């Protein structure tokens, strides 16, 4: 439990319940459908781990990147630290969440949405991948866990990961958040691992 100092915003978008609050120990926090997604004090640990291993593993300097999800803009922020990046596309279906994060969480995005290299799209990620011929040196999947009624529930399938693979450049890399790895809470992680192995053997 986290002591809540005050709630900055609480609303329901077309896709999910959203809260942005100030906590006593962790500063501002983004909460979606009752689950903390990021908190100001320690979000860098997650976002740096999500982005840098993949970008550092590309063959040659990465020039293009795709963020699937990433509402608060911190994943985008880390990608844009690389001078070689010429284009960074962020596809998040929930434009209302992104707008709220732009307004209330500047500490997290640090102006990434205004960077000239950023292309922000509010559409279904699967439809975007099916409709684009673009390929990316780096793709990261920064989604909430797939609640049955949530916006990400269809983006953790073999078919979706196959689309991701097809949109990578030949030496491109992919990273994603895969849930918690605590003993007793490995079900989501192991299911993703098994599915990914069928697409990225």
N, C-alpha and C positions, 0 to 999 in steps of 0.2 A: 504494500500500500504506500501511496505517496501523498503527503499532506498538500492539499490544493489551496493555494493562496487566493486565486480568483480565476474565473472562467472568462476568457476574452471573447469567445464565440462558441455557440452551440447551435447546430442546424442540421437538417436532413436534406441532402442533395437527392438527385434522381437515383443515385446509386448506393449511398451509404450515409450513416449517421456520423457527423463530424463534430469534434470538440478541439479547440485550441485553448490550453489553460496554462497558468503559471503555477509551478510546484515549488515547494519550499527548498528542496535539495537539488533539483535538476533544472530549474529554470523553466522556460517555455516547453510545452510538450504537445505533439500532435497525436490525437486519439481518434481512431476510425473504428466504428462498430464496437466500441468499448475496449479496444486493444491499443496500447501505446505503440506508436510506430517510431517516433523519434523524440528525443529530449535534448534540449540545448547543451547540457553539460557533457554528454557522452556520445552524441550522434556521430562525431568524427570517427570513432572506433569502427562502427559499422560501415560508414560510407567509404572510408579509406580502404578497408579490407575488401569491400565489394568492387572497387574500381581499380586500384593500383596493380594488384597481381596480374589482372587480365591485360591492362594496357602495357605493362612492362614486358609481357610475354609475346607481344606481337612481333612479327618479322619486319624489322624496319620501323621507323617512326610512324605511329598511328595518325592517320589523317581524317578518318571519319568514325563517328560513334553513334550508336542508337541506345537510348534509354527507354525501356518499356516500363511504364509506371513512373515512380520517382517524384510524386506530387510536391514535396517540400522543396525540391530543387537542389538538395545537397549532393546527390549523385552527379547531377549535371555540373555543379560547382567543381567537384574533384576532377572530372574529365577535362574541363576547360583550363585546368592548371597546366596542361601539356601544350607548349607552343606549337607543336606540329599539327594539332587538331585544327582542321579547316572548317569542319561541319559537324555539329552535334544536334541530332534530332531527338526530341523527347516526345513520346506518345503516351499520354495519360487520358483515359476516357473521361475522367471527372474534372471538367474545366472549373467547376465551382470550387473544388478543393484546391486546385492550383491557384486560383485567384485569391482565396483566403490565405494561403501560405505566402503568396507574394506580399500581401498586405500586413500580415501579422508575424511572419517568421523571417524577416530580413537577415537575422543572425545566422540562419541556416543556408539560405540560397545565396547570400552575399552578392546580389546583383547578377547572378548567372542567367536569369531570364532575359536581361537586357543586353547580354553579350551579342555582338554582331554575328557570331558563329552559330548561335542557337536558333533552331527551328522548332517551334512548339506546336504540337498537333493534339487536338482533343477528339479522338476517335478510338474505336475498338482496335486494339493492337493486332489481333489476328487479321482483321480486314485490311489494316495497313500493310502488313507483311504480304498478304495475298495480292495486293494491288500495286505494289511498288516493284520496280526492277532494280532498285539501288542495292548496292552491296556495301557492307561496313567492315572496317578493320576490327571493330570492337562492338559487341552488343552486351548490354547488361540488363537483367530482368530484376527489377526492384519493385516487386508486387507485395500486396498484403497476402496473407495465407488464404487459401481457397475455401472460405466459408460457403456453404451450400447456396445461399442466396446473394453472395457478394459478387462484385464486379470482376473478380479474377478467377472465378471457379472454372472457366473453360481454357485457362492459359497455363495449365499444368499437365498437358497431355502429350502423348507421343506425336500427334499430328501438329501441335503447336511448335514443339521443339524441332521438328523436321523443317517447318517454315523458317525458324530462326537459323538453322544450319545453312539453308539454301540462300539466306541473305548475308552470310559472311563472305568476305573475300577468301581466297584459297588459304591464306595463312592467318586468317582472322581468329579472334578469341572471343569466348563467351563466359560471363560469370552470372551468378544469380543468388538470391537469398533463398535458403533451403530450410528455413525453420530452425527451431531450437535443437541442440544436440545433448540436452540433459538426459541422464539415465531415466527411463520411464516415459520420456516424451520424444522418442525417436521415430514414431510412426510416419509422420509427414516427411522427415528427412530420408528415411530408408525407401519410401515409396518414390520420391523424386529421383533418388540415386538409381533405383532399378529402371525407371522409365528413361532417364538420360542415357544409360548404358546401351539401350536399344537404338539410340540415335547417334550417339558419339561413342562408338565402341573403342 
